[in-house]
């Protein structure tokens, strides 16, 4: 068995934070999002990270710093913009063909946080396609995801990809397992539908394929937007003061993530993420994400992403 982590998107909804940074490399719970995924995959399974030309160097540096001894391949697709990207399904198909994969395959969306233990996920795999699903308990929110209909809580009866009228609140979470026998289905379906990873399950149902589900209740977050990222941060991040950060006359409340070499003086911060080498003075900042190498002095901010190298006074 092998695992593909999809990390090739350009995350335009999170710009400017992801203008020069891959979304799976965003910090959550004090480490890159993709590190949480990697640590959750058993070490016996080879990992392939599918990304684009723009972020190749960043992922190579991440691997060398965090997992130098682990068998991880950085697979580069020939795209350098949102217009030329392969799409999720196209990227998987390309990896399968270029690397001549003939194993069962775990496919994971690299911009998701999964709270469940992947060992439990693997125990639920019985040589049929398997989806990890989560009950979002809100029909309106379910419209944003692939919706799973199941009559027995074990197999899929039907699948709806981002439906206007969901028939269930059970949604697909971006973690899948495909047996080797279904890899040709992925290649075939991706020729026409490059970015419709959920649609492959609708296609498999037309072939009367049994598709199993793994239902979990642990935390799960799709870090697809500013609100999604901030929601995950608030839920998972404790008030964390990095030992290398300098904090003077400052009140920290809610979820706080401070990277190394930050300086805070005479401030109030509530639910804030601060990236490295940023200095904030005489400010009240709530529900914000401050990128690296910024200088902010004497302003109040709420619900903002501040671009790296910004000077605000």
Backbone as CSV, one residue per row, in Angstrom:
resi,resn,N_x,N_y,N_z,CA_x,CA_y,CA_z,C_x,C_y,C_z
1,UNK,0.839,-1.199,0.000,0.000,0.000,0.000,0.874,1.248,0.000
2,UNK,0.418,2.261,-0.767,1.088,3.555,-0.802,0.077,4.650,-0.484
3,UNK,0.572,5.846,-0.166,-0.302,6.978,0.143,0.079,8.172,-0.716
4,UNK,-0.919,8.824,-1.296,-0.710,10.078,-2.021,-1.348,11.199,-1.209
5,UNK,-0.572,12.221,-0.892,-1.101,13.429,-0.265,-1.185,14.502,-1.348
6,UNK,-2.375,15.008,-1.595,-2.587,16.005,-2.645,-2.252,17.389,-2.107
7,UNK,-1.259,18.025,-2.723,-0.787,19.325,-2.238,-0.439,20.246,-3.400
8,UNK,-1.194,20.123,-4.489,-0.847,20.864,-5.695,-1.692,22.077,-5.990
9,UNK,-2.669,22.389,-5.125,-3.547,23.533,-5.378,-2.867,24.860,-5.072
10,UNK,-3.477,25.944,-5.573,-2.903,27.277,-5.367,-3.675,28.107,-4.345
11,UNK,-4.766,27.562,-3.787,-5.456,28.129,-2.616,-5.734,29.618,-2.750
12,UNK,-6.349,30.016,-3.847,-6.597,31.443,-4.076,-7.545,32.055,-3.049
13,UNK,-8.390,31.245,-2.427,-9.322,31.796,-1.427,-8.605,32.218,-0.146
14,UNK,-7.365,31.781,0.027,-6.600,32.151,1.214,-5.497,33.166,0.912
15,UNK,-5.493,33.700,-0.285,-4.512,34.749,-0.590,-4.785,35.958,0.300
16,UNK,-3.761,36.729,0.731,-2.359,36.617,0.334,-1.547,35.598,1.143
17,UNK,-2.187,34.939,2.109,-1.450,34.014,2.970,-0.818,32.881,2.179
18,UNK,-1.506,32.427,1.125,-1.016,31.303,0.323,-0.543,31.746,-1.064
19,UNK,-0.283,33.024,-1.213,0.196,33.519,-2.500,1.577,32.948,-2.828
20,UNK,2.386,32.743,-1.782,3.721,32.190,-1.967,3.959,30.969,-1.075
21,UNK,2.868,30.391,-0.580,2.995,29.290,0.372,1.931,28.239,0.063
22,UNK,2.315,26.981,0.036,1.349,25.906,-0.181,0.443,25.772,1.044
23,UNK,-0.841,25.578,0.806,-1.802,25.496,1.911,-1.451,24.398,2.924
24,UNK,-0.999,23.207,2.491,-0.655,22.182,3.480,0.530,22.551,4.382
25,UNK,1.246,23.636,4.040,2.364,24.070,4.877,1.969,25.157,5.874
26,UNK,0.681,25.517,5.904,0.206,26.443,6.931,0.341,25.803,8.311
27,UNK,0.601,26.636,9.310,0.808,26.138,10.664,-0.530,25.930,11.372
28,UNK,-0.679,24.758,11.976,-1.850,24.445,12.798,-1.377,23.580,13.956
29,UNK,-1.753,23.952,15.167,-1.265,23.241,16.355,0.262,23.154,16.342
30,UNK,0.903,24.263,16.031,2.356,24.425,16.172,3.196,23.674,15.151
31,UNK,2.577,23.148,14.086,3.361,22.476,13.053,2.620,22.574,11.727
32,UNK,3.310,22.370,10.594,2.620,22.402,9.302,1.484,21.382,9.248
33,UNK,0.394,21.773,8.611,-0.779,20.902,8.497,-0.400,19.532,7.945
34,UNK,0.474,19.501,6.944,0.846,18.232,6.316,1.659,17.347,7.259
35,UNK,2.282,17.928,8.256,3.010,17.118,9.239,2.052,16.291,10.085
36,UNK,0.895,16.857,10.425,-0.118,16.095,11.171,-0.544,14.865,10.373
37,UNK,-0.755,15.055,9.058,-1.174,13.940,8.197,-0.074,12.887,8.119
38,UNK,1.142,13.327,7.878,2.278,12.411,7.722,2.497,11.582,8.980
39,UNK,2.425,12.209,10.135,2.621,11.492,11.396,1.524,10.460,11.647
40,UNK,0.365,10.668,11.047,-0.773,9.774,11.255,-0.730,8.546,10.343
41,UNK,0.089,8.591,9.308,0.204,7.465,8.381,1.282,6.506,8.900
42,UNK,0.986,5.221,9.034,1.999,4.270,9.519,3.296,4.361,8.715
43,UNK,4.424,4.252,9.401,5.725,4.449,8.767,6.041,3.397,7.721
44,UNK,5.344,2.283,7.744,5.584,1.234,6.746,5.024,1.605,5.371
45,UNK,4.211,2.646,5.311,3.566,3.041,4.056,4.346,4.181,3.404
46,UNK,4.744,3.981,2.160,5.454,5.028,1.416,4.492,6.163,1.101
47,UNK,4.981,7.396,1.260,4.159,8.580,1.014,4.645,9.291,-0.246
48,UNK,3.699,9.671,-1.090,3.988,10.467,-2.282,3.231,11.783,-2.143
49,UNK,3.945,12.887,-2.145,3.304,14.194,-2.061,3.248,14.787,-3.458
50,UNK,2.039,14.975,-3.954,1.845,15.525,-5.294,1.651,17.029,-5.196
51,UNK,2.590,17.774,-5.784,2.507,19.227,-5.739,2.905,19.800,-7.094
52,UNK,3.047,21.115,-7.178,3.365,21.769,-8.444,4.773,22.355,-8.423
53,UNK,5.181,22.882,-9.549,6.550,23.390,-9.695,6.861,24.532,-8.729
54,UNK,5.847,25.353,-8.438,6.068,26.539,-7.608,6.525,26.154,-6.196
55,UNK,5.949,25.067,-5.654,6.201,24.727,-4.255,7.174,23.567,-4.066
56,UNK,7.823,23.138,-5.131,8.734,21.999,-5.036,9.804,22.215,-3.965
57,UNK,10.483,23.341,-4.004,11.571,23.622,-3.069,11.068,23.640,-1.628
58,UNK,9.865,24.207,-1.406,9.321,24.303,-0.051,9.063,22.927,0.542
59,UNK,8.521,22.012,-0.269,8.230,20.670,0.246,9.506,19.857,0.451
60,UNK,10.490,20.069,-0.398,11.768,19.390,-0.194,12.412,19.850,1.115
61,UNK,12.340,21.149,1.403,12.883,21.673,2.656,12.094,21.158,3.855
62,UNK,10.770,21.105,3.716,9.923,20.567,4.792,10.291,19.123,5.093
63,UNK,10.445,18.320,4.058,10.799,16.909,4.238,12.145,16.773,4.941
64,UNK,13.136,17.514,4.484,14.482,17.413,5.045,14.502,17.836,6.512
65,UNK,13.708,18.834,6.844,13.688,19.341,8.216,12.904,18.441,9.158
66,UNK,11.776,17.908,8.687,10.854,17.220,9.585,10.860,15.689,9.482
67,UNK,11.119,15.152,8.288,11.064,13.706,8.090,12.233,13.232,7.214
68,UNK,13.470,13.516,7.629,14.615,13.211,6.763,14.824,11.721,6.511
69,UNK,14.382,10.863,7.429,14.627,9.432,7.296,13.409,8.663,6.773
70,UNK,12.313,9.357,6.579,11.090,8.671,6.148,11.052,8.586,4.628
71,UNK,10.445,7.506,4.111,10.350,7.311,2.661,9.226,8.182,2.118
72,UNK,9.598,9.373,1.659,8.638,10.334,1.110,9.158,10.810,-0.246
73,UNK,8.324,10.717,-1.251,8.670,11.198,-2.593,7.889,12.470,-2.877
74,UNK,8.579,13.512,-3.317,7.916,14.746,-3.746,7.716,14.647,-5.251
75,UNK,6.487,14.448,-5.670,6.160,14.282,-7.088,5.695,15.629,-7.643
76,UNK,6.337,16.080,-8.710,6.054,17.401,-9.261,5.270,17.287,-10.563
77,UNK,4.076,17.875,-10.572,3.310,17.960,-11.817,3.720,19.243,-12.553
78,UNK,3.610,19.228,-13.883,4.097,20.356,-14.675,3.047,21.466,-14.749
79,UNK,2.787,22.084,-13.610,1.870,23.223,-13.564,2.484,24.315,-12.711
80,UNK,2.224,25.553,-13.083,2.768,26.681,-12.323,1.734,27.775,-12.086
81,UNK,0.443,27.457,-12.302,-0.623,28.414,-12.035,-1.937,27.667,-11.853
82,UNK,-2.931,28.378,-11.329,-4.238,27.769,-11.101,-4.879,27.317,-12.413
83,UNK,-4.547,27.996,-13.512,-5.137,27.664,-14.812,-4.559,26.384,-15.408
84,UNK,-3.332,26.042,-15.040,-2.678,24.877,-15.650,-2.592,23.670,-14.719
85,UNK,-3.158,23.789,-13.507,-3.075,22.668,-12.559,-3.855,21.463,-13.086
86,UNK,-3.468,20.289,-12.652,-4.061,19.041,-13.138,-5.441,18.771,-12.544
87,UNK,-5.744,19.345,-11.404,-6.952,18.984,-10.684,-6.676,17.786,-9.801
88,UNK,-7.489,17.595,-8.756,-7.231,16.540,-7.773,-7.193,15.156,-8.410
89,UNK,-8.208,14.840,-9.201,-8.259,13.511,-9.809,-7.197,13.358,-10.883
90,UNK,-6.964,14.426,-11.643,-5.914,14.385,-12.661,-4.542,14.169,-12.052
91,UNK,-4.309,14.789,-10.889,-3.023,14.633,-10.200,-2.824,13.192,-9.733
92,UNK,-3.882,12.585,-9.184,-3.798,11.197,-8.743,-3.519,10.284,-9.930
93,UNK,-4.251,10.494,-11.020,-4.068,9.679,-12.224,-2.642,9.796,-12.750
94,UNK,-2.100,11.004,-12.740,-0.734,11.226,-13.232,0.281,10.470,-12.377
95,UNK,0.122,10.529,-11.053,1.039,9.813,-10.153,0.956,8.308,-10.402
96,UNK,-0.252,7.783,-10.514,-0.432,6.347,-10.740,0.302,5.904,-12.002
97,UNK,0.155,6.691,-13.074,0.748,6.300,-14.351,2.252,6.541,-14.389
98,UNK,2.701,7.693,-13.934,4.127,8.022,-14.012,4.961,7.144,-13.076
99,UNK,4.403,6.828,-11.901,5.146,6.018,-10.937,4.786,4.539,-11.038
100,UNK,3.919,4.224,-12.001,3.530,2.832,-12.269,3.081,2.115,-10.992
101,UNK,2.167,2.757,-10.290,1.682,2.209,-9.026,0.752,1.027,-9.281
102,UNK,1.005,-0.048,-8.597,0.189,-1.259,-8.709,-0.185,-1.769,-7.315
103,UNK,-0.285,-0.814,-6.381,-0.612,-1.157,-4.990,-1.979,-0.582,-4.634
104,UNK,-2.539,-1.051,-3.525,-3.672,-0.351,-2.940,-3.207,1.058,-2.580
105,UNK,-4.142,2.021,-2.618,-3.722,3.421,-2.557,-4.579,4.233,-1.590
106,UNK,-3.902,4.870,-0.629,-4.560,5.866,0.222,-4.422,7.216,-0.477
107,UNK,-5.520,7.965,-0.562,-5.484,9.306,-1.144,-5.997,10.283,-0.088
108,UNK,-5.202,11.315,0.177,-5.533,12.250,1.254,-5.420,13.688,0.747
109,UNK,-6.444,14.478,1.018,-6.403,15.907,0.706,-5.489,16.595,1.707
110,UNK,-4.422,17.213,1.215,-3.399,17.773,2.090,-3.800,19.033,2.810
111,UNK,-4.998,19.575,2.530,-5.457,20.782,3.209,-6.535,20.476,4.244
112,UNK,-6.564,19.235,4.741,-7.522,18.829,5.764,-6.800,18.398,7.034
113,UNK,-7.468,18.619,8.172,-6.974,18.108,9.444,-7.892,16.968,9.874
114,UNK,-7.298,15.810,10.151,-8.056,14.626,10.546,-7.712,14.253,11.985
115,UNK,-8.719,14.220,12.851,-8.475,13.893,14.250,-8.483,12.410,14.550
116,UNK,-8.960,11.592,13.603,-9.026,10.158,13.872,-7.670,9.494,13.628
117,UNK,-7.513,8.300,14.187,-6.281,7.518,14.029,-6.339,6.749,12.716
118,UNK,-5.365,6.959,11.844,-5.369,6.294,10.549,-5.263,4.769,10.671
119,UNK,-4.757,4.281,11.795,-4.718,2.833,11.992,-6.134,2.268,12.051
120,UNK,-7.057,3.015,12.663,-8.455,2.597,12.707,-9.070,2.659,11.309
121,UNK,-8.679,3.660,10.546,-9.137,3.810,9.160,-8.713,2.590,8.334
122,UNK,-7.473,2.195,8.486,-6.951,1.053,7.734,-7.615,-0.260,8.154
123,UNK,-7.995,-0.372,9.420,-8.675,-1.578,9.879,-10.049,-1.739,9.236
124,UNK,-10.627,-0.620,8.775,-11.952,-0.654,8.152,-11.891,-0.959,6.663
125,UNK,-10.689,-1.129,6.154,-10.515,-1.386,4.717,-10.606,-2.881,4.434
126,UNK,-11.519,-3.249,3.510,-11.738,-4.665,3.190,-11.777,-4.885,1.677
127,UNK,-10.791,-4.317,0.989,-10.624,-4.526,-0.455,-11.750,-3.930,-1.303
128,UNK,-12.506,-2.997,-0.725,-13.446,-2.166,-1.475,-13.031,-0.709,-1.306
129,UNK,-13.374,0.171,-2.241,-13.114,1.599,-2.020,-13.707,2.034,-0.675
130,UNK,-12.951,2.862,0.056,-13.340,3.263,1.403,-13.241,4.780,1.546
131,UNK,-14.285,5.410,2.098,-14.288,6.838,2.372,-14.352,7.084,3.863
132,UNK,-13.613,8.076,4.337,-13.784,8.555,5.703,-14.866,9.630,5.672
133,UNK,-15.905,9.474,6.497,-17.044,10.394,6.463,-17.307,10.970,7.848
134,UNK,-17.911,12.156,7.850,-18.160,12.908,9.085,-19.558,13.510,9.003
135,UNK,-20.323,13.391,10.086,-21.670,13.972,10.121,-21.565,15.440,10.504
136,UNK,-21.779,16.308,9.526,-21.630,17.745,9.742,-22.866,18.356,10.387
137,UNK,-23.983,17.588,10.412,-25.218,17.940,11.120,-25.850,19.254,10.650
138,UNK,-25.620,19.632,9.416,-26.182,20.877,8.876,-26.314,20.733,7.363
139,UNK,-27.545,20.724,6.862,-27.774,20.513,5.433,-27.191,21.644,4.583
140,UNK,-27.231,22.874,5.105,-26.680,24.000,4.337,-25.164,23.868,4.196
141,UNK,-24.493,23.503,5.286,-23.038,23.317,5.224,-22.673,22.133,4.331
142,UNK,-23.545,21.119,4.306,-23.270,19.921,3.514,-23.176,20.229,2.018
143,UNK,-23.780,21.328,1.584,-23.728,21.713,0.163,-22.299,21.927,-0.329
144,UNK,-21.395,22.226,0.583,-20.013,22.536,0.201,-19.164,21.295,-0.026
145,UNK,-19.722,20.102,0.272,-18.917,18.887,0.262,-19.569,17.782,-0.573
146,UNK,-18.852,16.688,-0.710,-19.446,15.493,-1.262,-20.319,14.852,-0.200
147,UNK,-21.567,14.583,-0.541,-22.537,14.075,0.435,-22.742,12.578,0.226
148,UNK,-22.693,11.835,1.328,-22.830,10.380,1.297,-24.194,9.979,1.845
149,UNK,-24.896,9.145,1.093,-26.152,8.555,1.563,-25.894,7.090,1.846
150,UNK,-26.195,6.666,3.066,-25.958,5.284,3.468,-27.160,4.774,4.242
151,UNK,-27.674,3.612,3.872,-28.840,3.039,4.555,-28.439,2.133,5.711
152,UNK,-27.186,1.693,5.728,-26.749,0.760,6.770,-25.538,1.245,7.572
153,UNK,-25.070,2.486,7.286,-23.903,3.065,7.962,-22.618,2.279,7.716
154,UNK,-22.632,1.444,6.686,-21.445,0.670,6.334,-21.039,0.858,4.873
155,UNK,-22.026,1.008,4.003,-21.759,1.145,2.575,-22.513,2.340,2.016
156,UNK,-22.057,2.811,0.848,-22.692,3.954,0.202,-23.877,3.495,-0.646
157,UNK,-25.021,4.124,-0.394,-26.188,3.899,-1.239,-26.151,4.831,-2.439
158,UNK,-25.755,6.093,-2.182,-25.639,7.093,-3.250,-24.636,8.149,-2.819
159,UNK,-24.127,8.907,-3.804,-23.145,9.954,-3.533,-23.542,11.204,-4.306
160,UNK,-23.521,12.361,-3.645,-23.834,13.643,-4.278,-22.622,14.564,-4.143
161,UNK,-22.117,15.077,-5.247,-20.962,15.981,-5.195,-21.440,17.427,-5.128
162,UNK,-21.259,18.066,-3.954,-21.656,19.456,-3.691,-23.075,19.739,-4.197
163,UNK,-24.055,19.025,-3.661,-25.431,19.152,-4.157,-26.128,20.411,-3.644
164,UNK,-27.036,20.937,-4.432,-27.849,22.076,-4.001,-28.852,21.640,-2.944
165,UNK,-29.316,20.385,-3.064,-30.282,19.849,-2.105,-29.744,18.524,-1.533
166,UNK,-28.899,18.593,-0.504,-28.314,17.379,0.069,-29.371,16.457,0.658
167,UNK,-29.164,15.168,0.489,-30.067,14.172,1.054,-29.542,13.616,2.378
168,UNK,-28.429,14.171,2.837,-27.814,13.681,4.073,-26.875,14.755,4.601
169,UNK,-26.515,14.659,5.864,-25.490,15.547,6.436,-24.160,14.813,6.621
170,UNK,-24.083,13.602,6.083,-22.854,12.813,6.146,-21.977,13.192,4.954
171,UNK,-20.783,13.746,5.220,-19.964,14.263,4.128,-18.619,13.552,4.025
172,UNK,-18.111,13.514,2.811,-16.788,12.954,2.548,-15.731,13.939,3.033
173,UNK,-14.663,13.417,3.630,-13.692,14.297,4.296,-12.331,14.398,3.625
174,UNK,-12.156,13.825,2.474,-10.861,13.958,1.809,-9.853,12.904,2.201
175,UNK,-10.317,11.764,2.716,-9.445,10.623,3.001,-10.097,9.378,2.415
176,UNK,-9.381,8.704,1.507,-9.945,7.581,0.771,-8.914,6.451,0.675
177,UNK,-9.413,5.238,0.486,-8.552,4.115,0.127,-9.159,3.423,-1.088
178,UNK,-8.314,3.187,-2.108,-8.745,2.480,-3.308,-7.934,1.207,-3.460
179,UNK,-8.611,0.074,-3.687,-7.856,-1.150,-3.990,-7.216,-1.045,-5.370
180,UNK,-6.174,-1.817,-5.573,-5.440,-1.784,-6.836,-6.367,-2.010,-8.035
181,UNK,-7.389,-2.845,-7.873,-8.283,-3.172,-8.984,-9.071,-1.968,-9.496
182,UNK,-9.178,-0.893,-8.690,-9.942,0.285,-9.100,-9.084,1.432,-9.599
183,UNK,-7.764,1.246,-9.670,-6.907,2.334,-10.138,-7.164,2.653,-11.607
184,UNK,-7.502,1.647,-12.396,-7.824,1.902,-13.813,-9.091,2.733,-13.943
185,UNK,-10.017,2.602,-12.994,-11.227,3.432,-12.999,-10.874,4.896,-12.773
186,UNK,-9.920,5.145,-11.873,-9.483,6.519,-11.624,-8.878,7.122,-12.889
187,UNK,-8.014,6.367,-13.549,-7.367,6.859,-14.774,-8.409,7.141,-15.849
188,UNK,-9.352,6.235,-16.011,-10.391,6.404,-17.042,-11.264,7.620,-16.748
189,UNK,-11.752,7.732,-15.520,-12.675,8.815,-15.173,-11.978,10.173,-15.222
190,UNK,-10.697,10.214,-14.864,-9.966,11.492,-14.816,-9.711,12.083,-16.197
191,UNK,-9.813,11.278,-17.237,-9.589,11.790,-18.589,-10.606,12.854,-18.973
192,UNK,-11.790,12.769,-18.387,-12.837,13.742,-18.682,-13.097,14.678,-17.512
193,UNK,-12.937,14.172,-16.294,-13.252,14.966,-15.102,-11.993,15.103,-14.245
194,UNK,-11.179,16.105,-14.557,-9.859,16.238,-13.941,-9.899,16.595,-12.454
195,UNK,-10.911,17.366,-12.056,-10.909,17.891,-10.687,-12.076,17.369,-9.860
196,UNK,-12.704,16.289,-10.308,-13.896,15.772,-9.647,-13.579,14.479,-8.907
197,UNK,-12.830,14.617,-7.808,-12.436,13.436,-7.042,-13.656,12.727,-6.456
198,UNK,-14.653,13.512,-6.009,-15.855,12.906,-5.473,-16.656,12.177,-6.525
199,UNK,-16.612,12.703,-7.755,-17.396,12.108,-8.822,-17.014,10.681,-9.149
200,UNK,-15.795,10.278,-8.801,-15.376,8.901,-9.081,-16.268,7.912,-8.347
201,UNK,-16.814,8.326,-7.215,-17.684,7.412,-6.464,-19.058,7.291,-7.122
202,UNK,-19.542,8.397,-7.691,-20.778,8.309,-8.471,-20.577,7.372,-9.658
203,UNK,-19.411,7.481,-10.294,-19.087,6.620,-11.436,-19.002,5.150,-11.003
204,UNK,-18.350,4.891,-9.881,-18.219,3.508,-9.405,-19.572,2.905,-9.040
205,UNK,-20.486,3.726,-8.544,-21.817,3.223,-8.218,-22.563,2.768,-9.476
206,UNK,-22.311,3.456,-10.616,-22.956,3.024,-11.868,-22.447,1.648,-12.301
207,UNK,-21.290,1.240,-11.779,-20.728,-0.079,-12.090,-21.051,-1.098,-10.993
208,UNK,-21.960,-0.696,-10.086,-22.375,-1.569,-8.979,-21.210,-1.972,-8.069
209,UNK,-20.261,-1.065,-7.920,-19.127,-1.302,-7.029,-19.539,-1.072,-5.579
210,UNK,-19.182,-1.969,-4.705,-19.434,-1.784,-3.272,-18.437,-0.777,-2.727
211,UNK,-18.944,0.269,-2.095,-18.094,1.313,-1.523,-18.389,1.401,-0.035
212,UNK,-17.368,1.181,0.773,-17.537,1.203,2.229,-17.263,2.592,2.800
213,UNK,-17.762,2.820,4.007,-17.501,4.093,4.683,-16.881,3.844,6.053
214,UNK,-16.034,4.783,6.455,-15.449,4.805,7.793,-15.954,6.085,8.449
215,UNK,-16.851,5.939,9.409,-17.450,7.097,10.062,-16.709,7.401,11.358
216,UNK,-16.412,8.677,11.589,-15.684,9.062,12.801,-16.296,10.313,13.408
217,UNK,-15.991,10.557,14.676,-16.524,11.715,15.395,-15.428,12.636,15.911
218,UNK,-14.180,12.256,15.720,-13.068,13.113,16.139,-13.055,14.398,15.298
219,UNK,-12.335,15.422,15.737,-12.311,16.688,15.002,-11.846,16.521,13.561
220,UNK,-12.475,17.279,12.672,-12.083,17.313,11.266,-12.307,18.727,10.746
221,UNK,-11.327,19.246,10.004,-11.443,20.588,9.447,-10.913,20.620,8.020
222,UNK,-11.662,21.255,7.155,-11.240,21.527,5.794,-10.703,22.953,5.773
223,UNK,-9.371,23.088,5.630,-8.744,24.413,5.705,-8.788,25.053,4.306
224,UNK,-9.996,25.353,3.837,-10.136,25.850,2.472,-10.322,27.345,2.361
225,UNK,-10.484,28.012,3.493,-10.773,29.444,3.471,-10.246,30.078,4.752
226,UNK,-10.278,31.409,4.798,-9.853,32.123,5.997,-10.698,31.710,7.195
227,UNK,-12.025,31.650,7.013,-12.903,31.267,8.119,-12.654,29.825,8.553
228,UNK,-12.381,28.929,7.571,-12.101,27.547,7.898,-10.805,27.390,8.676
229,UNK,-9.792,28.142,8.275,-8.496,28.095,8.955,-8.628,28.638,10.376
230,UNK,-9.323,29.754,10.513,-9.476,30.366,11.829,-10.321,29.484,12.750
231,UNK,-11.346,28.832,12.191,-12.176,27.923,12.986,-11.347,26.754,13.518
232,UNK,-10.509,26.177,12.663,-9.649,25.077,13.095,-8.678,25.540,14.169
233,UNK,-8.103,26.715,13.977,-7.169,27.270,14.948,-7.835,27.462,16.311
234,UNK,-9.042,28.038,16.316,-9.749,28.282,17.577,-10.073,26.975,18.299
235,UNK,-10.403,25.951,17.534,-10.817,24.685,18.122,-9.644,23.858,18.644
236,UNK,-8.504,23.934,17.950,-7.400,23.012,18.232,-6.220,23.635,18.968
237,UNK,-6.064,24.945,18.855,-4.864,25.590,19.378,-5.060,26.090,20.798
238,UNK,-4.238,25.641,21.703,-4.223,26.209,23.042,-3.442,27.520,22.998
239,UNK,-3.554,28.292,24.050,-2.775,29.526,24.132,-1.299,29.147,24.191
240,UNK,-0.588,29.387,23.090,0.784,28.904,22.971,1.751,30.065,22.807
241,UNK,2.654,30.212,23.733,3.695,31.238,23.635,5.015,30.572,23.318
242,UNK,5.497,30.763,22.106,6.764,30.177,21.703,7.879,30.714,22.603
243,UNK,8.764,29.823,23.026,9.834,30.224,23.934,10.761,31.264,23.321
244,UNK,10.798,31.308,21.995,11.669,32.270,21.334,10.956,33.595,21.054
245,UNK,9.661,33.687,21.372,8.919,34.935,21.183,9.143,35.848,22.384
246,UNK,9.132,37.140,22.126,9.274,38.139,23.177,7.913,38.786,23.418
247,UNK,7.403,38.666,24.645,6.076,39.184,24.973,6.192,40.093,26.197
248,UNK,5.848,41.403,26.002,5.949,42.380,27.082,4.638,43.144,27.218
249,UNK,4.134,43.240,28.458,2.923,44.022,28.745,1.793,43.695,27.761
250,UNK,1.588,42.423,27.527,0.625,41.979,26.511,-0.329,40.952,27.097
251,UNK,-1.609,41.106,26.780,-2.620,40.158,27.230,-2.987,39.230,26.073
252,UNK,-2.884,37.934,26.315,-3.231,36.935,25.313,-4.481,36.188,25.758
253,UNK,-5.469,36.082,24.875,-6.683,35.353,25.219,-7.158,34.537,24.020
254,UNK,-8.026,33.560,24.294,-8.496,32.699,23.218,-7.386,31.788,22.739
255,UNK,-7.422,31.471,21.460,-6.405,30.612,20.845,-5.298,31.491,20.270
256,UNK,-4.086,31.293,20.733,-2.955,32.109,20.293,-1.833,31.209,19.802
257,UNK,-1.316,31.489,18.618,-0.156,30.773,18.095,0.910,31.793,17.731
258,UNK,2.034,31.748,18.445,3.139,32.670,18.191,4.332,31.880,17.674
259,UNK,4.814,32.259,16.509,5.997,31.612,15.961,7.257,32.199,16.595
260,UNK,8.389,31.626,16.231,9.655,32.087,16.803,9.991,33.492,16.326
261,UNK,10.738,34.186,17.150,11.270,35.512,16.807,10.184,36.582,16.668
262,UNK,8.989,36.338,17.222,7.967,37.380,17.264,8.240,38.307,18.452
263,UNK,7.809,39.550,18.299,7.910,40.509,19.390,6.544,41.171,19.567
264,UNK,6.003,41.084,20.803,4.729,41.723,21.123,4.960,42.677,22.290
265,UNK,4.531,43.938,22.117,4.694,44.922,23.180,3.413,45.736,23.325
266,UNK,2.900,45.793,24.556,1.724,46.619,24.858,0.546,46.285,23.947
267,UNK,0.176,45.015,23.895,-0.876,44.578,22.978,-1.945,43.759,23.691
268,UNK,-3.073,43.612,23.000,-4.099,42.649,23.365,-4.356,41.791,22.131
269,UNK,-4.158,40.481,22.256,-4.390,39.553,21.146,-5.425,38.519,21.558
270,UNK,-6.412,38.305,20.703,-7.467,37.336,20.969,-7.709,36.517,19.697
271,UNK,-7.452,35.212,19.777,-7.610,34.315,18.621,-6.790,34.810,17.416
272,UNK,-5.487,34.714,17.559,-4.583,35.259,16.541,-3.478,34.253,16.232
273,UNK,-3.090,34.193,14.954,-1.937,33.412,14.514,-0.879,34.403,14.040
274,UNK,0.324,34.311,14.610,1.415,35.201,14.220,2.558,34.354,13.666
275,UNK,2.943,34.626,12.435,4.025,33.901,11.780,5.387,34.484,12.188
276,UNK,6.508,33.844,11.787,7.828,34.235,12.295,8.253,35.670,11.962
277,UNK,9.110,36.185,12.855,9.831,37.444,12.644,8.898,38.627,12.419
278,UNK,7.804,38.655,13.167,6.854,39.759,13.096,6.866,40.526,14.412
279,UNK,6.758,41.849,14.325,6.751,42.706,15.512,5.435,43.477,15.567
280,UNK,4.765,43.382,16.724,3.477,44.055,16.913,3.559,44.888,18.190
281,UNK,3.229,46.189,18.081,3.320,47.097,19.224,2.043,47.932,19.334
282,UNK,1.571,48.123,20.588,0.474,49.052,20.860,-0.768,48.760,20.011
283,UNK,-1.145,47.485,19.930,-2.261,47.087,19.064,-3.284,46.256,19.826
284,UNK,-4.517,46.266,19.309,-5.560,45.340,19.739,-5.970,44.538,18.511
285,UNK,-5.686,43.243,18.541,-5.873,42.411,17.348,-6.705,41.190,17.720
286,UNK,-7.809,40.997,16.966,-8.721,39.888,17.241,-9.018,39.125,15.949
287,UNK,-8.978,37.782,16.065,-9.377,36.921,14.945,-8.639,37.276,13.654
288,UNK,-7.333,37.328,13.743,-6.501,37.704,12.599,-5.375,36.688,12.383
289,UNK,-4.838,36.719,11.179,-3.657,35.928,10.837,-2.616,36.904,10.314
290,UNK,-1.484,36.985,10.993,-0.425,37.935,10.639,0.741,37.157,10.061
291,UNK,1.055,37.380,8.797,2.121,36.632,8.137,3.493,37.111,8.606
292,UNK,4.526,36.506,8.085,5.887,36.717,8.580,6.463,38.074,8.160
293,UNK,7.462,38.509,8.933,8.241,39.714,8.633,7.381,40.977,8.542
294,UNK,6.387,41.096,9.433,5.543,42.285,9.451,5.910,43.194,10.629
295,UNK,5.616,44.479,10.469,5.736,45.452,11.551,4.399,46.174,11.652
296,UNK,3.726,46.014,12.800,2.407,46.615,12.997,2.447,47.413,14.293
297,UNK,2.062,48.679,14.229,2.210,49.563,15.378,0.999,50.498,15.476
298,UNK,0.295,50.427,16.621,-0.734,51.414,16.918,-2.029,51.291,16.135
299,UNK,-2.424,50.077,15.767,-3.687,49.914,15.036,-4.512,48.797,15.675
300,UNK,-5.819,48.840,15.439,-6.718,47.775,15.870,-7.192,47.025,14.631
301,UNK,-7.133,45.685,14.693,-7.500,44.862,13.553,-8.428,43.733,13.989
302,UNK,-9.403,43.407,13.140,-10.291,42.269,13.374,-10.575,41.571,12.055
303,UNK,-10.535,40.251,12.083,-10.874,39.412,10.920,-10.116,39.835,9.662
304,UNK,-8.798,39.857,9.779,-7.954,40.246,8.647,-6.819,39.221,8.473
305,UNK,-6.380,39.057,7.212,-5.108,38.392,6.911,-4.144,39.493,6.496
306,UNK,-3.000,39.574,7.164,-2.002,40.591,6.837,-0.884,39.951,6.030
307,UNK,-0.638,40.495,4.850,0.368,39.978,3.934,1.775,40.055,4.530
308,UNK,2.622,39.092,4.178,4.001,39.121,4.665,4.712,40.395,4.240
309,UNK,5.665,40.818,5.055,6.466,42.031,4.823,5.634,43.315,4.859
310,UNK,4.480,43.279,5.532,3.651,44.477,5.628,4.164,45.417,6.730
311,UNK,4.015,46.718,6.476,4.316,47.752,7.474,3.040,48.559,7.665
312,UNK,2.471,48.480,8.871,1.208,49.187,9.151,1.386,49.987,10.420
313,UNK,1.167,51.304,10.327,1.333,52.162,11.492,0.320,53.274,11.444
